[in-house]
């Protein structure tokens, strides 16, 4: 029980906070969505995108293209940067830019509805209920009517998520072929992906339309490049005298250790500044950066897991359930496939994956550090992966329970691993003794 001395007094906290030194001058300059006037160390990529999109200035339709690169390499920021410059130079026919985050708007129906509703801004397509071909026809009419003889860029961020969705290739094919069905408007599709192997799962027709053979590849930033980016953002975000170059370089070095992720570098500096201001420090110090790193590491694991494609989360759930209910069982990739198939049976709208696709997800979860998968030879039977979780069951359950459709599965005891059950032709039956 809290004593009066231990109780938190929100009135005193806010009054004390307002009396403290001010560090932030323009906090939004440290947000990943902020597009600065200068974008350091992305000249090569800016040049390529500018060359591909320049014809929109005279009303012609640019070819569709893909941008690849790891998280935090500036893909979305670069596309937004070019879009602002292009729009500024377009005199008569201003291009339209429609952004779709496929991690949020993740079904073909919702993508079409989102594009339509963004352009229309009045008449709305409902979240569900209409046949897709009806929405598609309405979208074509709206593009010709409202965008007219200008160019409409459709930017699909995290486009790789669609490869796991039913109808994902189909919607991409339709969007790359919009111009064939339009009388006045011209469109161009820009795909942004964190996965370099994404094109393996694309229909060849879609890959050809997206220019997938010659994508624009974004390489990770090094520590010096990250320091330049942070220095320019800090000059906008903070009041003079509240930070030193040593802190900037420290944040950059820490982020460079994690694949040169500019997003993490910005988050780290912002969190350190928040901690410094909360503690009434006149300057951001390296110890504030250390505290910020610890806080962010906890948050980022959760954010990463919840941001995974649904099927990847389902594979992780399968591993969690085996670890929970069969703690002494040596987990192999075949077990994960069997349990994943069982979970798909409980979720009628989710399709079962092939063993090869399950193996791909196991590799991705291993690279992310969420699981450990080591190859073991089984002699005559070939090789298999021995899989273990790299995090505690309690923490993983807490995170997975935030996904509504997965929360219902967390107490499911897999049938295929129960000793009194036998699997025959993919079906599980109770043993007869």
C-alpha positions in Angstrom: 0.0 0.0 0.0 1.3 3.4 -0.9 2.0 6.0 1.8 1.2 9.6 1.4 5.0 10.2 0.8 5.0 7.6 -2.1 1.8 8.8 -3.8 2.2 10.5 -7.2 0.9 14.1 -7.2 0.2 15.0 -10.8 -0.4 18.7 -9.9 3.1 19.0 -8.4 4.6 17.0 -11.3 3.3 19.4 -14.0 4.1 22.5 -12.0 7.7 21.3 -11.4 8.0 20.3 -15.1 7.0 23.8 -16.3 9.6 25.4 -14.2 12.4 23.3 -15.7 14.8 24.2 -18.6 13.5 23.9 -22.1 15.3 21.7 -24.6 12.8 21.2 -27.4 12.4 24.0 -29.9 10.6 22.0 -32.7 10.1 18.4 -31.4 8.6 17.2 -34.7 12.0 17.6 -36.4 13.0 14.3 -34.8 9.9 12.4 -36.0 10.6 9.9 -38.8 7.6 11.5 -40.8 9.4 14.9 -40.8 10.8 15.8 -44.3 13.6 18.3 -44.0 14.7 20.8 -46.6 17.9 18.8 -47.0 18.2 15.0 -47.1 21.9 14.1 -46.5 23.6 11.1 -48.0 20.8 10.2 -50.3 21.9 12.1 -53.5 22.2 9.0 -55.6 18.8 7.7 -54.7 17.2 11.2 -55.0 18.7 11.5 -58.5 17.3 8.1 -59.6 13.8 8.8 -58.4 13.9 12.4 -59.8 14.9 11.0 -63.2 12.1 8.4 -63.2 9.4 10.9 -62.1 10.5 14.1 -64.0 8.2 13.4 -66.9 5.2 14.0 -64.6 6.1 17.7 -64.8 4.8 17.7 -68.4 1.9 15.4 -67.7 3.4 12.1 -68.8 3.1 8.9 -66.7 6.4 7.7 -65.2 7.1 4.0 -65.1 6.3 2.2 -61.9 9.3 1.2 -59.8 10.4 -0.4 -56.5 12.6 0.9 -53.7 14.4 -1.7 -51.5 16.4 -1.3 -48.3 16.5 -2.2 -44.6 14.4 -0.4 -42.1 15.6 3.2 -41.4 17.6 3.6 -44.6 15.5 6.6 -45.8 13.3 5.0 -48.4 10.0 6.7 -47.5 11.6 10.0 -46.5 13.4 10.1 -49.9 10.2 9.4 -51.9 8.4 12.1 -49.8 11.3 14.5 -50.3 11.2 14.0 -54.1 7.4 14.3 -54.1 7.5 17.7 -52.4 10.2 19.0 -54.8 8.3 17.7 -57.9 5.0 19.2 -56.8 6.8 22.5 -56.2 8.1 22.6 -59.7 4.9 21.5 -61.4 3.2 24.6 -62.6 -0.1 23.8 -64.3 -0.8 20.2 -63.5 0.1 19.4 -59.9 0.6 15.6 -59.4 -1.3 13.7 -56.8 0.4 11.6 -54.2 -1.5 8.9 -52.4 0.4 7.0 -49.6 -0.7 3.6 -48.4 1.0 1.8 -45.5 0.3 -1.8 -46.3 1.1 -2.7 -42.7 -2.1 -0.8 -41.7 -4.2 -1.0 -44.8 -3.4 -4.6 -45.6 -6.1 -6.1 -47.8 -6.9 -5.5 -51.5 -10.4 -4.2 -50.6 -9.1 -1.7 -48.1 -6.3 -0.5 -50.3 -8.7 0.3 -53.1 -11.1 1.9 -50.5 -8.2 4.0 -49.0 -7.1 5.3 -52.4 -10.7 6.2 -53.4 -11.5 7.9 -50.0 -8.3 9.9 -50.0 -8.9 11.2 -53.5 -12.7 11.8 -53.0 -12.5 13.4 -49.6 -16.3 13.3 -49.5 -18.0 10.2 -50.8 -16.7 7.3 -48.8 -16.3 3.6 -49.7 -17.4 1.5 -46.6 -14.7 -0.7 -44.8 -16.4 -3.8 -46.1 -19.4 -4.9 -48.2 -18.9 -4.0 -51.8 -17.5 -6.3 -54.5 -13.9 -5.4 -55.4 -14.8 -5.0 -59.1 -17.4 -2.4 -58.2 -14.9 -0.3 -56.1 -12.3 -0.7 -58.9 -14.8 0.7 -61.5 -15.7 3.6 -59.2 -12.0 4.3 -58.6 -11.4 4.5 -62.4 -14.2 7.0 -62.8 -13.0 9.1 -59.8 -9.4 9.2 -61.2 -10.6 10.5 -64.6 -13.1 12.9 -63.0 -11.1 14.4 -60.1 -7.4 14.0 -61.0 -8.2 14.6 -64.7 -5.3 14.9 -67.1 -2.7 15.1 -64.3 -0.6 12.2 -62.8 -1.5 10.3 -59.7 1.4 8.5 -57.8 0.3 5.6 -55.7 3.0 4.8 -53.1 2.6 1.4 -51.4 4.9 1.4 -48.3 5.8 -2.1 -47.0 4.4 -3.5 -50.2 6.0 -6.9 -49.3 3.2 -7.6 -46.8 0.8 -8.1 -49.8 2.7 -11.2 -50.9 1.2 -13.0 -48.0 -2.3 -11.8 -48.6 -5.0 -13.6 -50.7 -5.3 -11.6 -53.9 -2.1 -9.6 -53.1 -0.5 -10.2 -56.5 -3.8 -9.6 -58.2 -4.3 -6.1 -56.7 -0.7 -5.2 -57.6 -1.3 -6.3 -61.2 -4.5 -4.3 -61.3 -2.8 -1.1 -59.9 0.1 -1.3 -62.4 -2.4 -1.6 -65.3 -4.7 1.2 -64.3 -3.6 3.4 -67.2 -5.0 0.9 -69.7 -8.5 1.6 -68.3 -8.2 5.4 -67.9 -9.2 8.1 -70.4 -7.5 11.2 -68.9 -5.7 10.4 -65.7 -2.3 8.8 -65.6 -1.0 6.7 -62.7 2.4 5.4 -61.5 2.9 2.9 -58.7 5.9 3.2 -56.3 6.6 0.2 -54.1 8.7 0.4 -50.9 9.9 -2.7 -49.3 12.3 -3.7 -46.4 12.8 -7.2 -47.9 15.3 -7.6 -50.8 13.9 -11.1 -51.5 10.4 -9.8 -51.9 10.4 -10.1 -55.7 10.7 -13.9 -55.4 7.0 -14.0 -54.3 5.7 -11.6 -57.0 3.9 -12.8 -60.1 6.3 -12.3 -63.1 3.7 -10.0 -64.7 3.7 -7.8 -61.6 7.5 -7.8 -61.3 7.8 -6.8 -65.0 5.3 -3.9 -64.5 7.1 -2.7 -61.3 10.5 -2.7 -62.9 11.6 -5.2 -60.3 14.7 -6.2 -62.2 16.2 -2.8 -61.6 15.1 -1.6 -58.2 16.5 1.4 -56.4 18.5 -0.1 -53.5 19.0 2.0 -50.3 22.1 0.9 -48.3 22.4 1.4 -44.5 23.9 4.6 -43.2 27.3 4.4 -41.5 28.1 6.2 -38.1 29.4 9.4 -39.8 26.4 9.7 -42.0 24.0 9.1 -39.1 25.9 11.8 -37.2 25.4 14.3 -40.1 21.6 13.5 -40.2 21.2 13.9 -36.4 23.3 17.1 -36.3 21.0 18.8 -38.9 17.8 17.6 -37.2 19.1 18.6 -33.7 19.8 22.1 -35.0 16.1 22.4 -35.8 14.7 20.4 -32.9 16.6 21.8 -29.9 17.4 25.2 -28.4 21.0 26.3 -28.8 23.4 25.1 -26.1 21.2 22.1 -25.0 23.3 19.5 -26.8 26.9 18.7 -27.7 28.4 17.0 -30.7 29.6 14.1 -28.4 26.0 13.2 -27.6 25.1 13.3 -31.3 28.0 11.0 -32.2 27.2 8.6 -29.4 23.6 8.2 -30.6 24.9 7.8 -34.2 27.4 5.1 -33.1 24.8 3.1 -31.2 22.4 3.2 -34.2 25.2 2.3 -36.6 25.8 -0.9 -34.6 22.1 -1.9 -35.4 22.4 -1.9 -39.2 22.6 1.9 -39.7 19.0 2.6 -38.8 18.3 6.3 -39.0 14.9 5.8 -37.5 16.4 4.3 -34.4 19.0 7.1 -34.2 16.3 9.7 -34.2 14.2 7.9 -31.7 17.2 7.5 -29.4 18.1 11.2 -29.5 14.5 12.3 -29.0 14.0 9.9 -26.0 17.3 11.1 -24.5 16.1 14.7 -24.8 12.8 13.8 -23.2 14.6 12.2 -20.2 16.9 15.2 -19.9 14.0 17.6 -19.8 12.1 15.5 -17.4 15.1 15.5 -15.0 15.5 19.3 -15.3 18.9 18.9 -17.0 20.0 21.9 -19.0 21.8 19.7 -21.5 21.4 16.2 -23.0 24.1 14.0 -21.6 25.5 10.6 -22.5 23.9 9.1 -19.4 20.5 10.2 -20.8 21.3 8.4 -24.0 22.0 5.2 -22.0 18.7 5.5 -20.2 16.9 6.1 -23.5 18.5 3.1 -25.1 17.2 0.8 -22.3 13.7 2.2 -22.5 13.6 1.9 -26.3 14.9 -1.7 -26.4 11.9 -2.8 -24.4 9.5 -0.9 -26.6 11.1 -1.9 -29.9 10.7 -5.6 -29.4 7.0 -5.1 -28.9 6.7 -2.7 -31.8 8.7 -5.1 -34.1 6.6 -8.1 -33.3 3.3 -6.3 -33.7 4.5 -4.9 -37.0 5.3 -8.3 -38.4 3.0 -9.6 -41.2 0.2 -11.7 -39.7 1.5 -15.0 -41.0 4.9 -14.3 -39.4 3.1 -13.6 -36.1 1.2 -16.9 -36.5 4.5 -18.8 -37.1 5.9 -17.2 -33.9 2.7 -18.1 -32.1 3.1 -21.8 -33.2 6.6 -21.8 -31.7 5.3 -20.1 -28.5 2.6 -22.8 -28.1 5.0 -25.7 -28.5 7.4 -24.1 -26.0 4.6 -23.5 -23.5 2.8 -26.8 -23.6 5.7 -29.1 -24.5 8.8 -27.6 -22.8 10.9 -30.7 -23.1 10.1 -31.2 -26.8 12.9 -30.5 -29.4 11.2 -28.2 -31.9 11.9 -28.8 -35.5 10.6 -26.9 -38.5 8.1 -29.7 -39.3 6.5 -29.2 -35.9 6.1 -25.5 -36.6 4.5 -26.3 -39.9 2.0 -28.8 -38.3 1.0 -26.4 -35.5 0.7 -23.4 -37.9 -1.6 -25.6 -40.0 -3.7 -26.3 -37.0 -4.0 -22.6 -36.1 -5.0 -21.8 -39.7 -7.9 -24.3 -39.3 -9.0 -22.2 -36.3 -8.9 -19.1 -38.4 -11.0 -19.9 -41.5 -10.0 -16.8 -43.5 -6.2 -17.6 -43.1 -4.6 -19.8 -45.7 -2.1 -22.5 -44.8 1.5 -21.9 -45.9 3.8 -24.3 -47.6 6.7 -25.8 -45.7 9.1 -23.7 -47.7 7.3 -20.5 -46.8 7.3 -21.5 -43.1 11.0 -22.0 -43.4 11.4 -18.5 -44.9 9.6 -17.0 -41.9 11.7 -19.0 -39.5 14.8 -17.5 -41.1 13.4 -14.0 -40.8 12.4 -14.5 -37.2 16.0 -15.8 -36.6 17.6 -12.8 -38.3 15.4 -10.5 -36.1 16.7 -12.3 -33.0 13.3 -13.5 -31.8 14.2 -17.2 -32.1 17.3 -19.3 -32.5 17.3 -21.8 -35.4 20.4 -24.1 -35.8 20.8 -26.7 -38.6 21.2 -30.3 -37.4 22.0 -33.3 -39.6 19.6 -36.2 -39.3 21.8 -38.5 -41.4 19.7 -40.5 -43.9 16.7 -38.2 -43.3 18.6 -35.0 -44.3 18.9 -31.8 -42.2 16.4 -29.9 -40.1 16.3 -26.8 -38.0 16.2 -27.0 -34.2 14.3 -24.0 -33.0 14.2 -22.3 -29.6 12.7 -19.0 -28.4 15.2 -16.1 -27.6 12.8 -14.4 -25.2 10.7 -15.3 -22.2 7.3 -16.9 -22.6 5.6 -14.3 -20.3 6.9 -11.4 -22.4 6.0 -13.0 -25.7 2.5 -13.8 -24.4 2.0 -10.2 -23.3 2.9 -8.9 -26.7 1.0 -11.5 -28.8 -2.1 -11.0 -26.7 -2.3 -7.4 -28.1 -3.2 -9.0 -31.5 -6.9 -9.7 -31.2 -7.1 -12.7 -33.5 -4.0 -14.3 -32.0 -5.0 -13.6 -28.3 -7.7 -16.2 -28.7 -5.2 -18.9 -29.7 -2.7 -18.4 -26.8 -4.4 -21.1 -24.7 -4.7 -23.6 -27.5 -2.9 -26.9 -26.9 -1.5 -28.2 -30.2 -3.0 -31.6 -31.1 -0.2 -32.9 -33.4 2.2 -33.1 -30.4 0.0 -34.8 -27.9 1.1 -38.3 -27.1 -2.3 -39.8 -27.4 -2.8 -38.4 -30.9 -1.6 -39.6 -34.3 -1.3 -37.7 -37.6 -2.5 -39.5 -40.8 -2.5 -37.7 -44.1 -2.5 -34.3 -42.5 -5.4 -35.0 -40.1 -4.9 -35.7 -36.4 -6.8 -38.6 -34.7 -6.9 -40.0 -31.2 -4.9 -43.2 -30.8 -6.8 -46.4 -30.2 -5.2 -48.7 -27.7 
